Amino acid sequence: MALDQRQEQVKQDFIDQRGTWGTPWESILRFDPDFLEAYLGFSTVPSKKNQLDDKVKELIFIAVDAAATHMYLPGVRQHIQAALRLGVTPAEIMEVIELASTLGIHAMNIGVPLLVEVLEERGLRSGPAPLGDEQQRLKDEFVAARGYWIDFWDPILELDPEIFDAYLRFSTVPWKTGVLEPKVKEFVYIAFDIAATHLYTRGAKLHMENALDHGATPEEIIEVMEIASCIGIHAATTATPILAEEVDAFGGS
């Protein structure tokens, strides 16, 4: 498609500021350059404020796009490529993927407390049972490895110590062998918890607290959330190329 002068300018501005281009952006430009220009302004706020360095920004994009609640694979590839160009190591990227892979435990974080409520409502439970020696050992090990404890782990540890033990081994790999600094690990958790496709607010708050404890600033945490806010555009990057194909097949413009 031949671009008019305005479209050419929007395209060049996008390439200059975002360093990328492709079929989705071309399709959006074709139908609504004003919308693409507005998204460019929205998506570049973090790069203009620059609270996080460029490498960390790309890691946050990877975390949000790769998370099981979103799985936007074109974005994963784009931001892995960008991260590698910036000098991010494969080990750093793999660590982000490992951190994002822990998201599934939220089935237990949300589900087990709900089960406890149901059991109490039916008179099948009157309160928590005291921890046994093995359960206390697991709790102490979790605190030593992850640096925190919060009450939603209590019923999981009580009712299903086997899954708690297995999750402890699984989730602490990046904390034992990883290369990212602790606050960046917490940024990754914040990003996929707060993303619109998950909105696990309790986890987001916990990891904000942990990030602050590790020396993060409020401005850095806000920038993480700004990056996570960009996933809404995937409605357009996914659907607009289909619109272009169908319009062309229909013979329209």
VEXLOVO-539708 format. One line per field, with one value per residue (C-alpha): residue number from 0; z, y, x; residue in three letters. Coordinates in steps of 0.1 Angstrom, whole numbers, plus 5000, padded with zeros to 4 digits. Layout:
% residues N
i = NUM | ...
up = Z | ...
north = Y | ...
east = X | ...
aa = ALA | ...
//
This chain:
% residues 253
i = 0 | 1 | 2 | 3 | 4 | 5 | 6 | 7 | 8 | 9 | 10 | 11 | 12 | 13 | 14 | 15 | 16 | 17 | 18 | 19 | 20 | 21 | 22 | 23 | 24 | 25 | 26 | 27 | 28 | 29 | 30 | 31 | 32 | 33 | 34 | 35 | 36 | 37 | 38 | 39 | 40 | 41 | 42 | 43 | 44 | 45 | 46 | 47 | 48 | 49 | 50 | 51 | 52 | 53 | 54 | 55 | 56 | 57 | 58 | 59 | 60 | 61 | 62 | 63 | 64 | 65 | 66 | 67 | 68 | 69 | 70 | 71 | 72 | 73 | 74 | 75 | 76 | 77 | 78 | 79 | 80 | 81 | 82 | 83 | 84 | 85 | 86 | 87 | 88 | 89 | 90 | 91 | 92 | 93 | 94 | 95 | 96 | 97 | 98 | 99 | 100 | 101 | 102 | 103 | 104 | 105 | 106 | 107 | 108 | 109 | 110 | 111 | 112 | 113 | 114 | 115 | 116 | 117 | 118 | 119 | 120 | 121 | 122 | 123 | 124 | 125 | 126 | 127 | 128 | 129 | 130 | 131 | 132 | 133 | 134 | 135 | 136 | 137 | 138 | 139 | 140 | 141 | 142 | 143 | 144 | 145 | 146 | 147 | 148 | 149 | 150 | 151 | 152 | 153 | 154 | 155 | 156 | 157 | 158 | 159 | 160 | 161 | 162 | 163 | 164 | 165 | 166 | 167 | 168 | 169 | 170 | 171 | 172 | 173 | 174 | 175 | 176 | 177 | 178 | 179 | 180 | 181 | 182 | 183 | 184 | 185 | 186 | 187 | 188 | 189 | 190 | 191 | 192 | 193 | 194 | 195 | 196 | 197 | 198 | 199 | 200 | 201 | 202 | 203 | 204 | 205 | 206 | 207 | 208 | 209 | 210 | 211 | 212 | 213 | 214 | 215 | 216 | 217 | 218 | 219 | 220 | 221 | 222 | 223 | 224 | 225 | 226 | 227 | 228 | 229 | 230 | 231 | 232 | 233 | 234 | 235 | 236 | 237 | 238 | 239 | 240 | 241 | 242 | 243 | 244 | 245 | 246 | 247 | 248 | 249 | 250 | 251 | 252
up = 5000 | 4991 | 5022 | 5022 | 5037 | 5072 | 5073 | 5063 | 5091 | 5117 | 5105 | 5107 | 5142 | 5153 | 5140 | 5155 | 5189 | 5192 | 5170 | 5154 | 5126 | 5111 | 5096 | 5126 | 5127 | 5090 | 5092 | 5119 | 5100 | 5070 | 5087 | 5114 | 5116 | 5144 | 5166 | 5159 | 5167 | 5200 | 5209 | 5202 | 5227 | 5253 | 5248 | 5250 | 5283 | 5301 | 5277 | 5282 | 5320 | 5321 | 5357 | 5346 | 5322 | 5288 | 5295 | 5325 | 5304 | 5278 | 5305 | 5318 | 5284 | 5281 | 5315 | 5306 | 5271 | 5281 | 5312 | 5310 | 5313 | 5281 | 5260 | 5232 | 5213 | 5187 | 5216 | 5233 | 5202 | 5195 | 5230 | 5233 | 5201 | 5215 | 5248 | 5231 | 5210 | 5242 | 5257 | 5280 | 5284 | 5276 | 5314 | 5323 | 5299 | 5310 | 5346 | 5336 | 5319 | 5351 | 5373 | 5350 | 5351 | 5388 | 5380 | 5381 | 5419 | 5421 | 5416 | 5451 | 5465 | 5456 | 5458 | 5491 | 5512 | 5494 | 5503 | 5539 | 5539 | 5525 | 5551 | 5579 | 5566 | 5566 | 5600 | 5587 | 5600 | 5631 | 5626 | 5615 | 5629 | 5644 | 5621 | 5625 | 5626 | 5589 | 5580 | 5602 | 5586 | 5552 | 5563 | 5577 | 5545 | 5524 | 5545 | 5542 | 5504 | 5494 | 5522 | 5532 | 5545 | 5541 | 5555 | 5523 | 5525 | 5559 | 5547 | 5517 | 5540 | 5564 | 5540 | 5512 | 5524 | 5494 | 5469 | 5491 | 5493 | 5455 | 5448 | 5472 | 5452 | 5419 | 5428 | 5445 | 5415 | 5402 | 5438 | 5443 | 5409 | 5391 | 5380 | 5383 | 5413 | 5438 | 5430 | 5393 | 5402 | 5421 | 5391 | 5370 | 5396 | 5397 | 5360 | 5354 | 5385 | 5376 | 5339 | 5327 | 5318 | 5354 | 5379 | 5409 | 5432 | 5464 | 5447 | 5431 | 5465 | 5481 | 5454 | 5455 | 5492 | 5485 | 5458 | 5481 | 5507 | 5481 | 5473 | 5445 | 5442 | 5437 | 5403 | 5392 | 5402 | 5384 | 5353 | 5355 | 5356 | 5326 | 5306 | 5317 | 5306 | 5270 | 5264 | 5255 | 5220 | 5213 | 5205 | 5175 | 5166 | 5165 | 5149 | 5125 | 5102 | 5100 | 5091 | 5063 | 5049 | 5049 | 5034 | 5006 | 5000 | 5000 | 4975 | 4996 | 5010
north = 5000 | 5035 | 5057 | 5093 | 5120 | 5118 | 5080 | 5081 | 5105 | 5084 | 5053 | 5070 | 5084 | 5049 | 5034 | 5061 | 5059 | 5021 | 5007 | 4982 | 4978 | 4950 | 4938 | 4946 | 4982 | 4986 | 4974 | 4998 | 5026 | 5018 | 5021 | 5047 | 5066 | 5088 | 5057 | 5044 | 5079 | 5080 | 5045 | 5056 | 5084 | 5060 | 5033 | 5055 | 5071 | 5047 | 5053 | 5091 | 5089 | 5063 | 5051 | 5016 | 5010 | 4997 | 4961 | 4959 | 4974 | 4946 | 4920 | 4934 | 4933 | 4896 | 4888 | 4902 | 4887 | 4853 | 4848 | 4820 | 4845 | 4864 | 4843 | 4869 | 4851 | 4878 | 4902 | 4876 | 4872 | 4909 | 4918 | 4888 | 4901 | 4936 | 4925 | 4905 | 4935 | 4955 | 4930 | 4911 | 4876 | 4844 | 4835 | 4868 | 4862 | 4825 | 4837 | 4860 | 4830 | 4809 | 4836 | 4840 | 4802 | 4804 | 4821 | 4789 | 4786 | 4813 | 4786 | 4775 | 4810 | 4819 | 4784 | 4770 | 4800 | 4797 | 4760 | 4769 | 4793 | 4767 | 4741 | 4766 | 4776 | 4739 | 4732 | 4710 | 4731 | 4752 | 4768 | 4762 | 4732 | 4738 | 4731 | 4699 | 4698 | 4691 | 4719 | 4744 | 4733 | 4741 | 4774 | 4784 | 4772 | 4793 | 4824 | 4819 | 4814 | 4840 | 4865 | 4869 | 4851 | 4861 | 4845 | 4830 | 4804 | 4792 | 4771 | 4757 | 4746 | 4731 | 4713 | 4704 | 4704 | 4682 | 4708 | 4735 | 4716 | 4710 | 4747 | 4758 | 4738 | 4751 | 4788 | 4792 | 4781 | 4817 | 4829 | 4803 | 4802 | 4834 | 4864 | 4892 | 4914 | 4908 | 4940 | 4931 | 4897 | 4915 | 4937 | 4906 | 4893 | 4927 | 4929 | 4897 | 4900 | 4935 | 4929 | 4932 | 4895 | 4885 | 4913 | 4893 | 4923 | 4905 | 4892 | 4925 | 4943 | 4917 | 4920 | 4958 | 4956 | 4932 | 4954 | 4984 | 4963 | 4955 | 4992 | 4999 | 5033 | 5041 | 5056 | 5024 | 5003 | 5028 | 5024 | 4986 | 4991 | 5015 | 4988 | 4962 | 4986 | 4984 | 4949 | 4964 | 4971 | 4934 | 4937 | 4958 | 4940 | 4907 | 4918 | 4945 | 4923 | 4900 | 4930 | 4940 | 4904 | 4903 | 4937 | 4929 | 4896 | 4914 | 4939 | 4969 | 4995
east = 5000 | 5012 | 5015 | 5005 | 5027 | 5011 | 5013 | 5050 | 5057 | 5039 | 5057 | 5091 | 5083 | 5073 | 5105 | 5127 | 5111 | 5103 | 5130 | 5107 | 5081 | 5061 | 5029 | 5007 | 5019 | 5015 | 4979 | 4971 | 4987 | 4967 | 4933 | 4940 | 4973 | 4959 | 4954 | 4989 | 5004 | 4984 | 4996 | 5032 | 5028 | 5013 | 5039 | 5069 | 5061 | 5084 | 5113 | 5109 | 5108 | 5135 | 5133 | 5144 | 5173 | 5165 | 5175 | 5151 | 5123 | 5127 | 5127 | 5094 | 5079 | 5090 | 5075 | 5041 | 5040 | 5052 | 5030 | 5005 | 4976 | 4987 | 5011 | 5015 | 5042 | 5050 | 5058 | 5079 | 5100 | 5103 | 5114 | 5138 | 5154 | 5155 | 5169 | 5197 | 5206 | 5210 | 5233 | 5209 | 5223 | 5203 | 5207 | 5189 | 5161 | 5157 | 5154 | 5125 | 5108 | 5114 | 5099 | 5069 | 5064 | 5055 | 5022 | 5003 | 5006 | 4979 | 4953 | 4964 | 4969 | 4933 | 4917 | 4928 | 4916 | 4883 | 4881 | 4889 | 4859 | 4836 | 4848 | 4842 | 4808 | 4798 | 4812 | 4839 | 4867 | 4869 | 4903 | 4939 | 4958 | 4992 | 5021 | 5040 | 5078 | 5081 | 5057 | 5076 | 5108 | 5093 | 5081 | 5115 | 5131 | 5107 | 5114 | 5152 | 5150 | 5124 | 5128 | 5092 | 5061 | 5024 | 4993 | 4979 | 5007 | 4995 | 4965 | 4984 | 5012 | 4987 | 4964 | 4988 | 5025 | 5034 | 5025 | 5040 | 5073 | 5074 | 5066 | 5093 | 5118 | 5104 | 5101 | 5134 | 5156 | 5159 | 5166 | 5194 | 5211 | 5198 | 5217 | 5191 | 5192 | 5163 | 5144 | 5143 | 5129 | 5102 | 5095 | 5088 | 5063 | 5046 | 5044 | 5026 | 5004 | 4992 | 4987 | 4951 | 4950 | 4956 | 4950 | 4961 | 4960 | 4971 | 5003 | 5010 | 5008 | 5030 | 5057 | 5055 | 5063 | 5092 | 5105 | 5106 | 5123 | 5150 | 5156 | 5132 | 5117 | 5080 | 5088 | 5105 | 5074 | 5051 | 5072 | 5068 | 5030 | 5032 | 5049 | 5023 | 4996 | 5008 | 4993 | 4960 | 4974 | 4975 | 4938 | 4949 | 4981 | 4962 | 4930 | 4940 | 4961 | 4930 | 4909 | 4934 | 4933 | 4895 | 4891 | 4915 | 4897 | 4864 | 4878 | 4874 | 4898
aa = MET | ALA | LEU | ASP | GLN | ARG | GLN | GLU | GLN | VAL | LYS | GLN | ASP | PHE | ILE | ASP | GLN | ARG | GLY | THR | TRP | GLY | THR | PRO | TRP | GLU | SER | ILE | LEU | ARG | PHE | ASP | PRO | ASP | PHE | LEU | GLU | ALA | TYR | LEU | GLY | PHE | SER | THR | VAL | PRO | SER | LYS | LYS | ASN | GLN | LEU | ASP | ASP | LYS | VAL | LYS | GLU | LEU | ILE | PHE | ILE | ALA | VAL | ASP | ALA | ALA | ALA | THR | HIS | MET | TYR | LEU | PRO | GLY | VAL | ARG | GLN | HIS | ILE | GLN | ALA | ALA | LEU | ARG | LEU | GLY | VAL | THR | PRO | ALA | GLU | ILE | MET | GLU | VAL | ILE | GLU | LEU | ALA | SER | THR | LEU | GLY | ILE | HIS | ALA | MET | ASN | ILE | GLY | VAL | PRO | LEU | LEU | VAL | GLU | VAL | LEU | GLU | GLU | ARG | GLY | LEU | ARG | SER | GLY | PRO | ALA | PRO | LEU | GLY | ASP | GLU | GLN | GLN | ARG | LEU | LYS | ASP | GLU | PHE | VAL | ALA | ALA | ARG | GLY | TYR | TRP | ILE | ASP | PHE | TRP | ASP | PRO | ILE | LEU | GLU | LEU | ASP | PRO | GLU | ILE | PHE | ASP | ALA | TYR | LEU | ARG | PHE | SER | THR | VAL | PRO | TRP | LYS | THR | GLY | VAL | LEU | GLU | PRO | LYS | VAL | LYS | GLU | PHE | VAL | TYR | ILE | ALA | PHE | ASP | ILE | ALA | ALA | THR | HIS | LEU | TYR | THR | ARG | GLY | ALA | LYS | LEU | HIS | MET | GLU | ASN | ALA | LEU | ASP | HIS | GLY | ALA | THR | PRO | GLU | GLU | ILE | ILE | GLU | VAL | MET | GLU | ILE | ALA | SER | CYS | ILE | GLY | ILE | HIS | ALA | ALA | THR | THR | ALA | THR | PRO | ILE | LEU | ALA | GLU | GLU | VAL | ASP | ALA | PHE | GLY | GLY | SER
//
